[in-house]
């Protein structure tokens, strides 16, 4: 077991079951001290109980690890502050944050109420931003930090009935893309996991044989690597059933159509504009801007 977390402290949100539980147990098995956070609510975010988090803590302690339970909501400023204070009071530092908490409010967009949209955005987006912000200065002062946000194939590619969820999940990729830049000088690495797993949120969407193939613990090795000492940064790692791959946004080289281009010009050159055969990934927004400027050196295509 070459990847170890002895002396490291991790906060895992939504860790009372499913993916978060699997992440927390494996980090503890590899030596981390873990704050197991879970509001203990229903899949739609209603209700709450600390029993789920306490049960995972008991599992960790029974295996010889160290952990504390936290029942704060990741959307509540005071609750997040309490979670971070609890980690610091118990263990004196915070090295790892795995933002895993989530809810579902699935409906087609025509039937979705704004309350369903607001609730999902609050838990997934602000429920990641608030813990990250609360840990950020601690990690900067330590000159060490590892953060994993949880995205989704719905965010990357779309899925019927999940406009709220998809919007939130792709938003977290944007959050990661800038946070990786700001954290680089302080050895804070930020990555995204895109899991396919059998959890409370997916158990009604898949047949039992598929659920058996997609146990949460099959995703966890990727997450553990993303919070390790030698982790990359700014990566979207997809994981499910023991299959791992990396995803990224890419952009075509494009074509200079000149300042006089109109909609008809764009239509006439669409095949070239949308030619992905030489597409590339940009590490920063500035790189994309530089590409645009370099295209201006080309003679404008007018025919």
Buried (B, 14 or more C-beta within 10 A) or exposed (E): EEBEBEEBBBBBBBBBBBBBBBBBBBBBBBBBBBBBBBBBBEBBBEEBEBEBBBBBBEBBEEEEBBBBBBBBBBBBEEBBBBBBEBBBEBBEBBBBBBBBBBBBBBBEEEEBEEEBBEBBBBBBBBBBBBBBEBBBEBBBEBEBBBBBBBBBBBBBEEBEBBBBBBBBBBBBBEBBBEBBBEBEEBBBBBBBBBBBBBBBBBEEEBEEEEBEBBBBBBBBBBBBBBBBEEBEBBBBBBBBBEEBEEBEBEEBBBBBBEEEBEEEBEEBBEEEBEBEEEEEEBEEEEEBEEBEEEBEEEEBBEE
